[in-house]
Amino acid sequence: MVCNSNNYVVLGQVDAINYTMSSLQALTQANSVRLVRSTVSSDPKKINDLDEDSRTALHWACSTSNYEIVEILTGYDECGVDIKDGAGWTALMIAASVGNDDILKRLIEKGANVNETSSSGQSALYVLAFEIQS
């Protein structure tokens, strides 16, 4: 991992294109709880930074099913629990897709809109029901 001059972490190459993401997303994907906590506490505005997929650190924490990082991020008022990624999915929809009940409960407690729909019209409940059937 190498930080470039824009404070982005270069993770490698995907199809010969440099793939970068903000350090908070990279730390979240790496499940680095201590460094996520430190980064957010020093600059809470980074919580809602978007990467190339329009995902926040919260989206990534939900997709990796990391409750501890979800708890850290949602502990800040700045955390946008209903921000949609490039596919129109919220963190709640992603949590539903991985079936993590604890994360689902935490997001709902923090005000996630259970009726929000993706760009293809799917709600978190629809995603959860689909995952249960699979």
N, C-alpha and C positions, 0 to 999 in steps of 0.2 A: 504494500500500500504506500502510495506516495502522494503528498499534498502538493498541488500546483499553486501558482501565485494567486489564484482566486479562492483559495481555501476549499477547493473541491478535492475529493479523494479519488484518485484514479485507481479503479479496481482491475483493469485489464482491457483487453480488446474483444469486442464482439463483432464478428463479420468485418474485421479490419477497420472498425471505427472505434475510436477511443470512447469508452463508456464511463461517464463520471456521474457522481451524485453528491449532493451536499453531505458534509461529514456526518450530520445527525442521522440521515437515512442510512449511510454506510455503517455507522456504529450500531444502529438499531438492527440492521440485517445481520450483523456479526454477533448480535445478542450481548453486546458489551454494556451491561447494566451500569456499572460504575462510571464509564465514560459518557453514557447518555445522561445520567444524572448530573454530572459535572458540566457538560455542555449546556444543558437546559438551564441549570441554575445560574450560569454565568451570562446567558443571553436567551431569556424565555421567548423572544420574538422568533427564534429559529424553529420553534415547534411547528409552525404552519408553512415553513419553506417547502416548495415543491421541487421534485426531481423531474427528469425527462419524461416520466410517465404521469406527471401531475400528481404524484403520491407524496404524502407527508410521512414523517416518521411513524405517526399513529397507524397509517395504512400498513406499513411494513411490520410494525409490532404485532398487529392483528394477524397478518399473513404468516408470520413465524410463530404465532400462538404464544407470544411472550407476555404473560400477564404482568410481570413485574415492571416491564417498560411501559405497558399500557397504563398501569397505575401511576407511574412517575409522570408521564405526559399529561394524563387527564387530571392530575393534581394541580395543574396550572389553569387559571381562568382563561388564558390566551388560547388554550387548545381548542381547535375547531373540530368538534366531533362529527359534524355533518359535511365536511369538505369532501367534494367528489373528485375522484382521480380521473385520468384520461378516458376511462371506460364508463364514467358516470357512477362508479361504485363508492359508497361511503365506507368508513371503517366498520360500521355495524354489518354491512353486507359481507365484507371480507371475513369478519369474525363468524358470521353465520355459515359461510362456505367452508370454514375449517372446523366448525362445530365446537368452539370453545365456550361453554356455558358461563364460566366465570368472567370472561372478557365481554360477552354479550350483556351480562348483568351490569358490569361496571359502566359500559357505554350508555346503557339505558338510564342508569342512576345519574350519569353526568349529562343527561338531556338529549341523547341521540334520538333523532326523529325516526320512529319505527315505521312510519308511513312513507318515508322518502323512497323514490324509485330511481333506478338506474336509467341510462339513456335508452335501454331496451325494454323498459317498463317493469323490471323486476324489483320487488321489495325485499328487505331482509327476511321477512317471513317466507316469501316464495323461495328464496335461496336456501333457507334452512330446511324447508319441506322437501326440496329437491335433493339435498344432501342426505336426508334421512332415508329417502327412497333408494338412493344409489347404493 
